[in-house]
Amino acid sequence: YLLHFGQDTIRALSQRTASGSANTATEFRTAQVLLAISGSLVCLLSFLLAPFLIRHFVPDQRIYDCFVAVIPAIFVISLASAYRGYFQGQRQISSIGMSQRVEQVTRIACGIFLVSKLAGLGIEKAAMGASLATVCGETAGFLYLILRLKLHADLLKARFSPPYPPPLLPSASPLT
C-alpha cells in the first residue's frame, strides 16, 4: 500500500511538473525520502520478524533462507517506485518497460548462475539463489531508471535552458 501511494504521489508530481506548476526537485526528494524510510522500516521489521513468521505461518521451515534473501528487494522496489511514478506521470512508459526488461534479463541470468553454483549445497540454498536473483533483477532495473532519469533531466535542461552565451539585448547600445 505504501509503495502504491508513493508511486501515485510521484505520478501526480510529474504531471504538475509537465504543466509547470510544481517545485519538482523538492517534492521528488521528499517523496524519495519517505519511500526510503518506509522501505527501510518494512525491511527491518521483516528481518526481525522472519523467525517468528516462518515458525508460525509457513508449513516448511526450510524457506527461511529464501525469505531473508528476498527482503532487500522491498527496499529497492520502494525506491524504484518513485522513478516509475515519475516516468509514468511524464507519459514515458517506454522507460518503465525497458527497466522491466532489464530486471527480467538480469533476474534470469543471475538466477541461472546462482542456482547452478548453489545447487551443490542443497535445495534450500539453490532456492535462496533464485531469491537473490530477484534482488539482483530489481536492483538492475532501478539502476536503469536512475540512469534514464539522469539522461531525461539533461535533455530537459538542454531544451529549456537559455542559449549560451546569452544574446545581447536588442535595446542595448554602446555608450560613446
Secondary structure, DSSP 4 states (H G I P E B T S, - for coil): -HHHHHHHHHHHHHHHHHTT-S-HHHHHHHHHHHHHHHHHHHHHHHHHHHHHHHHHH-S-GGGHHHHHHHTHHHHHHHHHHHHHHHHHHTT-HHHHHHHHHHHHHHHHHHHHHHHHHHGGG-HHHHHHHHHHHHHHHHHHHHHHHHHHHHHHHHHHHHHHSPPSSPPPPTT-----
